[in-house]
Amino acid sequence: QVRLEESGGGSVQPGGSLRLSCVGSGFSVSDQIMTWHRQAPDEAREWLATLAPGGATFYSDSAKGRFTVSRDDHKNTLLLQMDSLNPEDTAVYYCQNVDSSTWGQGTWVTVSS
């Protein structure tokens, strides 16, 4: 069974950083197209970044230059390093296995002073 579990969210001050993790089970993260998304209260879910099996990465305009997607193959984990966070980044962050259309349960990120 394909499953995803995010972690690493929390509260951070503006300008701070967080690293989110998404552990995969039932498949190899390195073999699948993996994405990060977020959803702020009362807003639609927004795509942030994609990591392809060959290592190519793609970012939305809101993520480019501040967020970095990567993976740890030994831990079968997708990562999202987020720097220079601001209050507009407050949202629930989700990872997705695109090939199986599987989503994790999400992890909250709150950016506030």
C-alpha positions as CSV (number, residue, x, y, z in Angstrom):
1,Q,0.0,0.0,0.0
2,V,1.4,3.4,-1.0
3,R,1.5,5.8,1.9
4,L,3.0,9.2,2.6
5,E,3.6,10.9,6.0
6,E,4.7,14.5,6.4
7,S,6.5,16.0,9.4
8,G,8.6,19.0,10.3
9,G,6.0,21.6,10.4
10,G,5.6,24.1,13.3
11,S,5.8,27.7,14.2
12,V,8.6,30.0,13.0
13,Q,9.2,33.7,13.0
14,P,9.4,35.7,9.7
15,G,12.7,35.2,8.1
16,G,13.2,31.8,9.6
17,S,13.6,28.3,8.1
18,L,12.0,24.9,8.3
19,R,12.7,21.6,6.7
20,L,9.7,19.4,5.9
21,S,10.0,15.6,5.5
22,C,7.7,13.2,3.6
23,V,8.4,9.5,4.3
24,G,7.1,7.1,1.6
25,S,6.1,3.5,2.2
26,G,5.1,0.9,-0.3
27,F,7.2,2.4,-3.1
28,S,10.5,4.1,-3.7
29,V,10.5,7.9,-3.6
30,S,13.4,7.9,-6.1
31,D,11.3,6.1,-8.8
32,Q,8.2,8.4,-8.7
33,I,7.4,11.9,-9.6
34,M,7.0,13.7,-6.2
35,T,5.5,17.1,-5.5
36,W,4.9,19.5,-2.6
37,H,1.8,21.6,-2.3
38,R,0.3,23.8,0.3
39,Q,-3.2,25.0,1.2
40,A,-3.8,28.2,3.3
41,P,-7.1,28.6,5.1
42,D,-10.0,29.4,2.7
43,E,-7.7,29.1,-0.3
44,A,-7.2,26.5,-3.0
45,R,-4.3,24.0,-2.8
46,E,-1.2,25.5,-4.5
47,W,1.6,23.5,-6.2
48,L,5.1,24.4,-5.0
49,A,7.7,22.1,-6.3
50,T,8.3,18.9,-8.3
51,L,11.1,16.4,-8.1
52,A,11.4,13.9,-11.0
53,P,13.0,10.5,-10.8
54,G,16.1,11.7,-12.7
55,G,16.6,14.6,-10.3
56,A,15.1,17.4,-12.3
57,T,13.3,20.0,-10.1
58,F,10.6,22.5,-10.9
59,Y,9.3,25.3,-8.7
60,S,6.4,27.7,-8.6
61,D,7.1,31.4,-8.6
62,S,6.2,31.6,-4.9
63,A,8.7,28.8,-4.1
64,K,11.6,29.7,-6.5
65,G,14.6,31.0,-4.8
66,R,13.4,30.2,-1.2
67,F,12.4,26.6,-1.2
68,T,14.5,23.6,-2.2
69,V,13.1,20.1,-2.9
70,S,15.3,17.1,-2.6
71,R,15.2,13.5,-1.4
72,D,17.1,11.1,0.9
73,D,17.0,7.8,-0.9
74,H,18.4,5.9,2.1
75,K,15.4,7.1,4.2
76,N,13.0,6.9,1.3
77,T,12.1,10.5,2.1
78,L,11.2,13.6,0.2
79,L,12.4,16.9,1.7
80,L,11.4,20.5,1.4
81,Q,13.9,23.1,2.7
82,M,12.1,26.4,3.2
83,D,14.0,29.6,3.9
84,S,13.1,33.3,4.3
85,L,9.7,32.4,5.4
86,N,7.0,35.0,5.7
87,P,3.5,35.1,7.1
88,E,2.0,34.4,3.6
89,D,3.7,31.0,3.8
90,T,1.3,29.9,6.6
91,A,-0.5,26.9,5.4
92,V,-0.9,23.1,5.6
93,Y,1.9,21.5,3.5
94,Y,1.3,18.3,1.6
95,C,3.5,15.9,-0.4
96,Q,2.1,13.9,-3.3
97,N,3.1,10.8,-5.2
98,V,1.9,11.9,-8.6
99,D,2.1,8.4,-10.2
100,S,-0.3,6.9,-7.7
101,S,-2.2,10.1,-6.9
102,T,-1.5,9.6,-3.2
103,W,-1.4,12.4,-0.7
104,G,0.0,12.7,2.8
105,Q,-2.1,14.0,5.7
106,G,-0.3,17.4,5.7
107,T,1.8,19.3,8.2
108,W,1.0,22.8,9.5
109,V,3.4,25.6,9.0
110,T,2.7,28.9,10.8
111,V,4.9,32.0,10.3
112,S,4.2,34.6,12.8
113,S,6.1,37.1,15.0
